[in-house]
């Protein structure tokens, strides 16, 4: 009997997630265009139509490329007709090179991308970069096939990031002041205002 991972690995990729690239514009969800080149599907970025992931010849060898407007950003030389996860290197794109995760359907790819965004946001929050963390979580909310419970969790995480940002600004302000009544600080409640402003109804 097949294990689930073995079965999934045997299925053709319908979507690919690109994460961790130094050139942020290539990160995201790519879907199968229904067109093949060199024995493999061509994948198109869901937000940036000029960004493709495809199998391409390189001299007398073949490999996979992620390109923007026909400019090769990242690539890997391999005879594998399935897009590999690791071993990519930068060409015109900024380092680091991305990790590439192929999935059998868009729903699974969406889950993978959302988790990567949440992990990135957690790391940014640990570094005190709360606004950037909130921006990353905002991108997670645009991922297709996002379950309502997961969307609610991400909204909660964004509100927390905005609250942490407001508290960090308030702390900086308090350290520069003497004995003022900090309860009257206008930054109180700012986190909620930012979160509400950015929720799309």
C-alpha positions in Angstrom: 0.0 0.0 0.0 1.2 3.5 -0.9 2.1 6.0 1.8 0.4 9.4 1.2 3.8 11.2 0.7 4.8 8.5 -1.9 1.4 8.9 -3.7 1.6 12.7 -3.7 5.2 12.5 -5.0 4.0 10.4 -7.9 1.3 12.9 -9.0 2.1 15.6 -11.5 2.5 19.1 -10.1 -0.5 21.4 -10.7 1.1 24.3 -8.7 4.5 25.3 -7.4 5.4 27.5 -4.4 8.5 29.6 -4.6 9.7 30.9 -1.2 12.7 32.5 0.3 14.1 34.2 -2.9 16.2 37.3 -2.4 14.3 38.9 -5.3 10.9 39.0 -3.5 8.9 39.5 -6.7 9.4 35.8 -7.8 8.1 34.4 -4.4 4.6 33.1 -4.5 2.3 30.7 -6.2 2.7 29.4 -9.7 0.1 27.4 -11.6 0.3 25.0 -14.5 -0.5 26.9 -17.7 -1.5 23.8 -19.6 1.4 24.4 -22.0 4.5 22.2 -22.0 8.1 22.9 -23.0 10.9 20.3 -23.2 8.8 17.6 -21.7 7.5 19.6 -18.6 4.7 22.0 -17.8 5.3 25.8 -17.8 4.1 27.4 -14.6 3.0 31.1 -14.4 3.1 33.3 -11.3 -0.5 34.0 -10.1 0.1 37.7 -9.5 2.8 38.5 -12.0 2.0 37.1 -15.4 5.5 37.9 -16.9 7.1 35.6 -14.2 7.4 32.0 -15.4 9.0 28.8 -14.1 9.9 26.4 -16.9 12.2 23.7 -18.1 14.8 25.1 -20.5 17.9 24.1 -22.3 21.2 25.5 -21.2 24.0 24.7 -23.7 24.1 21.0 -24.1 22.3 20.4 -20.8 18.8 21.1 -19.5 17.4 22.5 -16.3 14.7 24.7 -14.7 14.6 28.5 -14.7 12.5 31.1 -12.9 12.4 34.2 -15.1 10.9 37.6 -15.2 10.2 39.1 -18.7 12.5 36.5 -20.2 15.4 37.4 -17.8 16.7 34.3 -15.9 16.6 35.1 -12.1 17.2 31.6 -10.7 18.1 28.3 -12.2 19.1 24.7 -11.6 20.7 22.2 -14.0 19.0 18.9 -13.8 17.6 16.2 -16.1 14.6 15.8 -13.8 11.4 16.6 -15.6 9.8 17.5 -12.2 10.7 20.8 -10.7 13.3 20.2 -7.9 13.0 21.7 -4.5 16.6 22.5 -3.6 19.8 23.3 -5.4 18.7 26.5 -7.1 21.2 29.3 -7.7 20.9 33.0 -8.5 21.5 34.2 -12.0 20.1 37.8 -12.3 18.1 37.4 -9.1 19.4 38.5 -5.7 20.6 35.9 -3.2 19.6 33.8 -1.5 18.1 31.4 -4.1 14.6 30.1 -3.4 13.2 26.9 -2.2 10.7 25.5 -4.7 7.8 23.2 -3.5 5.7 21.4 -6.1 2.2 20.3 -5.1 -0.5 18.1 -6.8 -3.2 20.8 -6.5 -3.6 24.5 -5.9 -5.2 23.9 -2.4 -2.1 22.1 -1.1 0.2 24.7 -2.7 -1.9 27.5 -1.0 -1.5 25.8 2.4 2.3 25.5 1.9 2.6 29.2 0.8 0.4 30.5 3.8 2.6 28.5 6.2 5.8 29.9 4.7 4.3 33.4 5.1 3.4 32.8 8.7 6.9 31.4 9.5 8.5 34.4 7.8 6.2 36.8 9.8 7.1 35.0 13.1 10.8 35.4 12.3 10.4 39.1 11.5 8.4 39.7 14.7 11.3 38.0 16.6 13.6 40.6 15.1 11.3 43.4 16.0 10.3 44.1 12.4 6.5 44.2 13.2 5.4 46.3 10.2 7.1 44.1 7.7 5.6 41.0 9.5 2.2 42.6 9.1 2.9 43.1 5.3 3.9 39.5 4.9 0.7 38.4 6.6 -1.2 40.7 4.3 0.2 38.9 1.4 -0.8 35.6 2.9 -4.4 36.8 2.9 -4.3 37.1 -0.9 -3.4 33.4 -1.3 -6.3 31.6 -3.2 -8.2 28.7 -1.6 -7.7 30.1 1.9 -10.0 28.6 4.4 -12.1 30.9 6.6 -10.5 29.6 9.8 -7.0 30.1 8.5 -7.9 33.6 7.3 -9.2 34.4 10.7 -6.0 33.2 12.3 -3.9 35.3 9.9 -6.0 38.4 10.7 -5.4 37.7 14.4 -1.6 37.5 13.7 -1.7 40.8 11.8 -3.5 42.5 14.6 -0.9 41.2 17.0 1.9 42.5 14.8 0.3 45.9 14.6 -0.2 45.9 18.4 3.5 45.0 18.9 4.4 47.8 16.5 2.3 50.3 18.4 3.7 49.1 21.7 7.3 49.4 20.4 6.6 53.0 19.3 5.0 53.8 22.6 8.0 52.3 24.5 10.4 54.4 22.5 8.3 57.5 23.2 8.1 56.7 26.9 11.9 56.2 27.2 12.4 59.8 25.8 9.9 61.4 28.3 9.8 62.0 32.0 6.7 61.6 34.1 3.9 62.0 31.7 0.6 60.2 31.9 1.3 57.4 29.4 -2.4 56.3 29.4 -3.1 59.4 27.4 -0.6 58.4 24.7 -2.3 58.7 21.3 -0.6 55.5 20.2 -2.9 53.6 22.6 -5.3 51.6 20.3 -3.3 52.4 17.2 -2.8 48.6 16.5 -6.5 48.0 16.2 -6.9 51.0 13.9 -4.2 49.8 11.5 -5.6 46.3 11.5 -9.1 47.5 10.7 -8.0 49.9 8.0 -6.2 47.0 6.1 -9.0 44.4 6.3 -10.8 44.1 3.0 -14.5 43.6 3.5 
